[in-house]
Amino acid sequence: MKYRFLGKTGLRVSELCMGTMTFGDGFMGIGEVDQAVAAELVKTALDGGINFFDTADIYSRGQSEQILGQALKDLDVSRDQVVIATKVRGAMSDAAQAGTGDVNNTGLSRKHIVASCEASLKRLGTDHIDLYQIHGPDSRTPIAETMRALEDLVRDGKVRYIGCSNLTAWQVVRANATAAAAHGAEFCSLQAHYSLVSRDLELNLLPMCREEGLGVMVWSPLAGGFLTGKFRRNQDAPDGSRRTSFDFPPLDVERGYDVIDYLDGLAKEKGTTIPRLALSWLLAQDGVSTVLVGAKKVHQLEDNLKAPDLEWSDVELETVAKLSPPPLTYPHWMLSNFHRK
């Protein structure tokens, strides 16, 4: 396993980050990993060199954080040896989710951020969170309030770094400009969706992160299981696969099959697997700090752990890039004219 700096910070994280959305039960039909299996997965990750673990309070309403914290404790892992990231934003009760009550148990207000951080610390069994991320925007809370609340958590020693997820480029830049004006903590990372079959990130967010020095943390790098190799053209989706019951994130399926066909041949040529190729391609992209890998079974994680060892030739990178170019929306199709001059 190799390690990279998270954006322009001095924090080094493993090229693969273990995502724990599968820990617990109930979250979007994905969570189904109990404490015993989670302990096996965490141990496998640690043995494979992973030092970075990502969760969120919303994952099975706190169960994921609690299970991760307990697994690290049971394995007697030194706190200084791991980097723990979690998130805040989502509704933490049914009433808050439905908008029928518990109205402050959601969003990015100072009240919700501070209370959520305290709750996450307790569930994780730690006195600090290495990377505390907002899970999405909150249009009803002034960004200055959100950034100041995060800054106070950093000053109090409860949080080391702050990051964001699922924001637009302008929202990230505005938030950091607001924080900078107040001499506060700025987002050092963006956790965003990116894969060989979903490359929208390359139009705005990835260039912005490179320019502003934010590290990119990639979520759903296998496109919700589409790039596992189980999905093939003119074949029924495999039984029990995640996308059969939860078709997310969205993608152009026909173009995706073109990518899979190419990866299939390349995998046979290199003696590897389609998932490893999909993960290693992301690590070859400038600006990516780490790629999140989630698993329900140990053998899945063991396969993923071999991805960083793969290498791509320039020809291979160019070939696969032509199969899944990001859609050129305005002004990008216009800007391409200037790039040629």
Secondary structure, 3 states (H helix, E strand, C coil): CCEEECCCCCCEEECEEEECCCECCCHHHCCCECHHHHHHHHHHHHHCCCCEEECCCCHHHHHHHHHHHHHHHHCCCCHHHCEEEEEECCCCCHHHHHCCCCCCCCCCCHHHHHHHHHHHHHHHCCCCEEEEEECCCCCCCCHHHHHHHHHHHHHCCCEEEEEEECCCHHHHHHHHHHHHHCCCCCEEEEEEECECCECHHHCCHHHHHHHHCCEEEEECCCCCCHHHCCCCCCCCCCCCCHHHHCCCCCCCHHHHHHHHHHHHHHHHHHCCCHHHHHHHHHHCCCCEEEEEECCCCHHHHHHHCCHHHCCCCHHHHHHHHHHCCCCCCCCHHHHHHHHCC
